[in-house]
């Protein structure tokens, strides 16, 4: 990976442009078409069937967001009690999750935490979930071994957890009943993400049907988005930033279908950076897609040679973020600087609930 200064990916964003609610209906969101060498053009998400070509194939990430924020109490034999919040972000085993904890400095290996303890209306048999801190990492990360495992643990997390809205939304308003639907794609299938693949939030059943009628294919992959996607890049150089691993799968059938699309001259259109990162993780140097099942921590910055993805649909990202670095690698840093300046000037809405963009890869 080429070394680059992180401040090259900085820009000023007015706070008023951070979207706190999605567009209604979903596909009425604005869509900026960004093609290197051309001025950014305005459209809407519902225009996608006219912006793509028959034979192209959209790749959707069908992960489903789980209520991964848990609140509880850590109690020690000396009687000290501390309120703890844990954001689950990576499953290690049937009974084990890595999590970001607050306050992490008050936790040590061997500590017992009772999640759900003291929550209003909690029944004694169903109202709590116990875990042991079995490891501590950097940046507030801990590893939790729960007293439950498998599907029973999943049910307890659903019962006691809270929807993990991104910090730039959660810091300005609490999650509510609307978010339970808004922060989930209409095609979500596989539970395991702690953040939504937000480009997919713009799709409606009607838009999917119109894309199908236009001869534009649809494929599903799964990448369970982790909370690491929200972590700021604290390093001054991109080479010093560590990406958190995320678990994903591309089935043999999906890999074969995408290879047929490419062989026939169609374009692979990734819906979201998560779909792109998974497809690129599974691609051979010649662009052939292989089945994939496991972890990826791929970090894409300018200089990366894309193997399989031709077009990327993605929302507008944070300054200095790994996602802005990725889109700059895809379409070119100067192109993306111009596009983001235009988006700010034209009042586009940013981040998870904001508007979207359709990026065409530099050099194609």
C-alpha positions in Angstrom: 0.0 0.0 0.0 1.3 3.4 -1.0 2.0 5.8 1.9 -0.1 9.0 1.8 -0.7 11.8 4.3 -4.1 11.4 5.9 -4.7 15.2 5.8 -4.9 14.9 2.0 -8.4 13.4 2.6 -9.6 16.2 4.8 -12.4 18.7 4.0 -14.8 21.1 5.7 -18.3 19.9 6.0 -21.2 22.1 7.4 -22.9 20.3 10.2 -26.3 21.2 8.7 -25.6 18.8 5.8 -25.4 15.7 8.1 -28.7 13.8 7.5 -30.6 12.8 10.7 -33.4 11.0 8.8 -33.5 9.3 5.4 -35.4 10.6 2.3 -39.0 9.5 2.0 -39.5 7.5 -0.2 -36.1 6.0 -0.1 -35.4 6.2 -3.8 -36.2 9.9 -3.9 -32.7 10.7 -2.5 -30.4 12.7 -4.7 -27.7 10.8 -6.7 -24.6 12.5 -8.0 -23.1 10.9 -11.1 -19.3 11.2 -10.9 -17.3 10.3 -14.0 -13.6 11.3 -14.1 -13.0 14.1 -16.6 -16.7 15.3 -16.5 -18.5 17.8 -14.2 -20.6 16.1 -11.5 -24.2 15.6 -12.7 -27.3 15.6 -10.5 -29.9 12.9 -10.6 -32.1 10.8 -8.2 -31.6 7.2 -7.0 -34.9 6.3 -8.8 -33.1 7.2 -12.1 -30.7 4.2 -11.8 -32.3 2.1 -14.5 -31.5 4.9 -17.0 -27.9 5.5 -15.6 -26.8 1.9 -16.0 -26.8 -0.5 -19.1 -28.6 -3.7 -19.7 -26.2 -6.5 -18.9 -24.7 -4.6 -15.9 -25.1 -6.3 -12.5 -25.7 -4.7 -9.1 -24.0 -6.4 -6.2 -25.9 -5.9 -2.9 -24.7 -6.7 0.6 -27.6 -8.6 2.2 -26.3 -8.4 5.8 -28.8 -7.5 8.5 -28.1 -5.1 11.3 -28.4 -6.5 14.8 -29.1 -4.4 18.0 -25.4 -4.6 19.0 -25.2 -1.9 21.7 -25.5 -3.5 25.1 -25.6 -1.7 28.5 -24.9 -3.2 31.8 -23.1 -3.2 35.1 -19.6 -4.5 36.1 -19.5 -5.6 39.7 -16.4 -6.7 41.7 -16.2 -8.5 45.0 -15.0 -5.3 46.7 -18.5 -3.9 46.0 -17.5 -1.4 43.3 -20.0 -1.1 40.5 -19.5 0.6 37.1 -22.0 1.2 34.3 -20.6 -0.3 31.1 -21.6 0.0 27.4 -20.3 -2.5 24.9 -20.7 -2.3 21.1 -20.4 -5.8 19.7 -18.5 -5.7 16.4 -16.9 -9.1 15.5 -18.0 -12.6 16.4 -15.2 -14.8 17.5 -17.1 -18.0 18.4 -20.6 -19.2 19.2 -20.3 -17.6 22.7 -17.7 -14.9 22.1 -17.7 -11.4 20.6 -15.1 -8.7 20.3 -16.6 -5.3 21.4 -15.7 -1.7 21.9 -16.3 -0.8 25.5 -16.9 2.3 27.5 -15.3 3.0 29.9 -12.7 0.5 28.8 -10.1 1.7 31.3 -12.3 0.5 34.1 -12.4 -3.1 32.8 -9.8 -5.9 33.3 -9.6 -9.5 32.4 -11.8 -11.7 34.5 -14.4 -9.0 35.2 -18.0 -10.1 35.0 -20.6 -7.9 33.4 -24.3 -8.2 33.6 -26.0 -6.6 30.6 -29.6 -5.5 31.0 -29.1 -5.3 34.7 -31.3 -2.6 36.2 -33.1 -1.9 32.9 -36.7 -0.8 33.4 -39.2 -3.7 33.1 -36.5 -6.4 33.0 -37.6 -9.8 34.3 -35.2 -11.7 36.5 -35.0 -14.7 34.1 -35.0 -12.9 30.8 -33.8 -9.4 31.7 -30.1 -9.9 31.8 -27.1 -11.5 30.0 -23.9 -12.3 31.7 -20.4 -12.2 30.2 -16.7 -12.4 31.2 -14.0 -10.1 29.9 -11.4 -12.6 28.6 -9.1 -10.1 26.8 -8.3 -6.5 26.4 -7.0 -4.9 23.2 -6.2 -1.4 21.9 -8.6 1.5 21.4 -11.1 0.3 24.0 -11.5 -3.1 22.5 -12.4 -6.1 24.7 -13.3 -9.7 24.1 -16.4 -11.0 25.9 -17.2 -14.6 26.6 -21.0 -14.9 27.2 -22.7 -17.5 29.4 -25.0 -18.2 26.5 -24.0 -19.4 23.0 -25.4 -19.7 19.5 -29.0 -19.0 18.7 -29.8 -18.5 22.4 -27.2 -15.8 22.7 -28.5 -14.2 19.5 -32.0 -14.0 21.0 -30.7 -12.4 24.2 -28.8 -9.8 22.2 -32.0 -9.0 20.2 -34.0 -8.8 23.4 -31.6 -6.6 25.4 -29.6 -4.7 22.7 -30.1 -1.3 21.1 -29.8 -0.4 17.4 -26.3 1.1 17.0 -26.9 4.3 15.1 -23.7 5.9 13.8 -22.2 8.3 16.3 -22.8 11.4 14.1 -26.5 10.6 14.4 -26.7 9.1 17.9 -24.9 12.2 19.2 -27.7 14.4 18.1 -30.8 12.3 18.7 -31.7 8.9 20.3 -32.6 5.9 18.2 -36.4 5.4 17.9 -39.0 3.0 16.3 -38.5 4.6 12.9 -34.9 3.7 12.9 -35.7 0.0 13.3 -37.0 0.1 9.7 -35.0 3.0 8.3 -31.6 1.6 9.2 -32.2 -1.7 7.5 -32.1 -2.5 3.7 -35.3 -3.9 2.2 -33.3 -7.0 1.2 -31.5 -7.6 4.5 -31.3 -11.4 5.2 -28.3 -12.5 7.2 -28.1 -11.1 10.8 -24.6 -10.1 11.9 -23.8 -6.4 11.0 -23.5 -3.7 13.6 -23.8 -1.0 10.9 -25.9 -0.8 7.8 -24.5 -1.0 4.3 -25.9 2.4 3.8 -25.9 2.7 0.0 -28.5 0.0 0.0 -30.8 1.9 2.2 -32.0 3.8 -0.9 -33.6 0.8 -2.6 -37.3 0.0 -2.7 -39.1 -3.0 -4.0 -40.4 -0.9 -6.9 -36.8 0.2 -7.9 -35.5 -3.3 -7.7 -38.4 -4.4 -10.0 -37.6 -1.6 -12.5 -33.9 -2.5 -12.6 -34.8 -6.1 -13.3 -37.2 -5.0 -16.1 -34.4 -2.9 -17.6 -32.2 -6.0 -17.9 -29.9 -5.0 -15.1 -28.9 -8.0 -13.0 -28.8 -8.3 -9.2 -26.5 -10.4 -7.1 -26.2 -10.8 -3.3 -23.1 -11.1 -1.2 -22.7 -10.9 2.6 -20.3 -8.8 4.6 -21.1 -8.2 8.2 -20.2 -4.6 8.7 -18.3 -3.9 12.0 -18.2 -0.9 14.2 -14.6 -0.3 13.0 -16.2 1.4 10.1 -16.9 4.4 12.4 -13.4 4.6 13.9 -11.5 7.7 13.1 -8.2 7.5 11.4 -5.8 8.7 14.1 -2.6 8.0 12.2 -0.9 10.8 10.2 0.0 8.3 7.4 -2.3 5.8 5.7 0.2 3.1 6.0 0.0 3.3 9.8 -3.8 2.7 10.1 -5.1 -0.8 11.0 -8.4 -1.9 9.5 -10.6 -4.2 11.7 -11.5 -7.5 10.0 -15.0 -8.2 8.9 -16.6 -11.6 8.0 -18.0 -12.1 4.6 -19.2 -14.7 2.0 -19.6 -14.9 -1.7 -21.1 -18.3 -2.7 -19.8 -20.3 -5.6 -23.1 -19.6 -7.5 -22.7 -15.9 -7.0 -19.1 -15.9 -8.1 -19.9 -17.9 -11.2 -22.8 -15.5 -12.1 -20.6 -12.4 -11.7 -17.9 -14.0 -13.9 -20.6 -14.6 -16.6 -21.5 -10.9 -16.4 -17.9 -9.9 -16.9 -17.4 -12.4 -19.7 -20.5 -11.0 -21.5 -19.2 -7.4 -21.3 -21.4 -6.3 -18.4 -20.2 -4.1 -15.6 -20.0 -5.0 -11.9 -21.7 -2.3 -10.0 -21.0 -2.5 -6.2 -23.8 -1.1 -4.1 -21.8 0.3 -1.2 -18.1 0.2 -0.1 -18.8 -3.0 1.8 -19.9 -4.9 -1.3 -16.9 -3.5 -3.2 -14.4 -4.5 -0.5 -15.7 -8.0 -0.4 -15.7 -8.4 -4.2 -12.2 -7.1 -4.5 -11.1 -9.4 -1.6 -12.4 -12.4 -3.7 -11.0 -11.3 -7.0 -8.0 -12.9 -8.7 -5.4 -10.6 -10.3 -7.2 -11.0 -13.7 -10.6 -10.0 -12.1 -12.0 -13.5 -11.9 -14.3 -13.9 -8.9 -13.6 -16.8 -6.6 -15.9 -18.1 -3.9 -15.1 -16.5 -0.5 -15.9 -17.3 3.1 -13.9 -15.8 5.9 -12.4 -12.5 7.0 -11.2 -9.5 5.1 -9.4 -6.4 6.4 -8.6 -5.0 2.9 -7.7 -1.3 3.1 -8.1 0.5 -0.2 -6.3 3.8 -0.8 -5.1 5.6 -3.9 -2.7 3.4 -5.8 -4.8 0.3 -5.4 -5.4 -1.5 -8.7 -9.1 -2.5 -8.9 -9.7 -6.0 -10.2 -13.4 -6.5 -10.7 -15.6 -3.6 -9.7 -16.4 -1.1 -12.5 -19.0 1.2 -10.9 -19.6 2.1 -7.3 -22.8 3.5 -5.7 -22.0 5.0 -2.3 -23.1 7.7 0.1 -21.0 10.8 1.0 -18.4 10.0 3.6 -16.6 11.6 6.6 -13.5 13.7 6.1 -10.2 11.7 6.8 -12.2 8.4 6.7 -11.1 5.1 5.2 -14.2 5.3 3.1 -13.3 8.7 1.5 -9.9 7.2 0.9 -11.5 4.3 -0.9 -13.7 6.4 -3.2 -10.6 8.6 -3.9 -8.8 5.4 -5.0 -11.7 4.4 -7.2 -12.4 7.6 -9.1 -9.3 9.7 -8.3 -8.6 12.1 -5.4 -9.0 15.2 -7.5 -12.2 14.0 -9.0 -13.6 13.2 -5.5 -12.5 16.6 -4.1 -14.4 18.3 -7.0 -17.4 16.1 -6.4 -17.6 16.7 -2.7 -17.1 20.4 -3.1 -20.0 20.4 -5.6 -22.1 18.2 -3.2 -21.6 20.7 -0.4 -22.3 23.7 -2.6 -25.5 22.0 -3.9 -26.8 21.0 -0.5 -26.4 17.2 -0.7 -27.1 15.4 2.5 -24.2 13.4 4.0 -23.5 10.1 5.7 -25.6 7.1 6.5 -29.1 8.7 6.0 -27.9 11.1 3.3 -27.8 11.2 -0.5 -25.8 9.0 -2.7 -23.4 9.0 -5.6 -22.7 6.8 -8.7 -18.9 6.7 -9.3 -17.3 5.4 -12.4 -13.8 4.0 -12.0 -10.9 6.1 -13.2 -9.3 4.8 -16.4 -12.5 3.0 -17.7 
